[in-house]
Amino acid sequence: MKKDLPTAIGVVEGIKNGSLSCEDLLSKIYERIERSKLNCYITLNKDAALEKAIEVDKRRNEEEYGRKKLLGVPIAIKDSITTKGIQTTCASYILTGYVPPYDAMVIEALKREGAIIIGKTNMDEFCMGTSTETSYYGPTRNPHDPSRVPGGSSGGSAAAVAAGEAVIALGSDTGGSIRCPASFCGIVGLKPTYGFVSRYGLIAYANSLEQIGPMASSVTDTALLLEVISAKDERDSTQVKLNNNASTNYRCSWLNDGRSDTIKGMKIGVPKEFIEGVSPEVGKAVWDSVHKFEEFGATYEEISMRNLKYALASYYILAMSEASSNLARFDGLRYGLRSGKDEDWHSTFSRIRGEGFGEEVKRRIILGTYALSAGYYGKYYLKALKVRTLIKNEFEDALKTHDILAMPTMPFVAFELGERIKDPLSLYLADVNTVSVNLAGVPSVSIPCGSSEGLPIGLQLVGKYFDEDVILKAALSV
Ligand code: GLN
């Protein structure tokens, strides 16, 4: 494990005052990636990135460059986010060779602010998984113990930050995919409020649930990256326009690195259903953090959220139903995999999808199609939607009387590679503490709060809609 890279804030300062060479920093990162056995990246952007770094070093004194919030910061991008001119596969064989002609909105924002894309990171195929083991490109390994999984589905992004193969990273989170790997790799990962960050250019898995979000080694870097990617975008109609100036306008200037009293006066709810059944070490680390918050002047109360036991079932029915519809566009005809002879449309469609999708993706398309089919729609999909409303109401109620909720991100530390992948249900169960947050749409951050057997434990802090700054302030106290 190497954590000798500067923070994003440190990189920007160093480049601006001339004490850091962007080219040297990037070369060091690429050398490390090329030697690495972790398999964090699917595609590297080395030539273009180094060219950009040389330009940054040369022009750093120009006024325009001086204003850039992420000047010269090397960033890793999850491969579910489209990047113009850089292969984007979603870790699937069906999209291998696909080079998008456009950038996702978050990528446009990063480029505008001077960030440099190192490459595209490994993930579970189409974001479906909790361990980064369903990737067509092989699993990523956990930098703390290479025999363990890094979590998923944004496992490549999390492992890259933890191993010093990136300064910061982007992930996407449909049911825990930013927070789970952040927890397993010992970094900070934030899932924004639904509608906070534009999804334009995010390859959809379950679009009513997912958000792109920041992953970093510090709370302050997380806030800075969030500020950049939450810029207003007309192309995503689900992006919420706050206030009259029709912009999310998030600013992280309130952050004061290192302060521990930012949690003073906050009321914290600890829902007992989230702690029941987690490993004793995880439970202890979470309670230790809550008691630390108390020492810093916060108050806490144990609460109950009775409908949480239905969250996993509701999430998986909704996510698979949406996936079955979203993934219909991958037919190999317009882009991506195109193999073999020309046959009639039906056989071409079936053959390409049969060859192009992995086992887990096929399982979800089949289950999702079943849940949506005539005769079963009311029994599964509609019922899952109703449960979603109950869970949303329960979060809203709990957050009326509390500023934040605190709970473990994952029920245990990173497990062994191969341990759960053969039993899909055991993997789905690992998401028990993360999926309900996506069903409700509230923001949530995972922060390292201890370790067990040398493996990191993550604390999850959940806030009211658009209270990203509140959960980040609280996270500073962990
Ligand atoms: N593990 C969950 C799933 O497989 C969540 C994945 C995600 O957030 N993309 O659906």
Residues whose N, C-alpha, C, O or C-beta is under 5 A from the ligand:
A	BS01	LIG	C127 M128 G129 T130 S153 S172 D173 T174 G175 G176 S177 D431
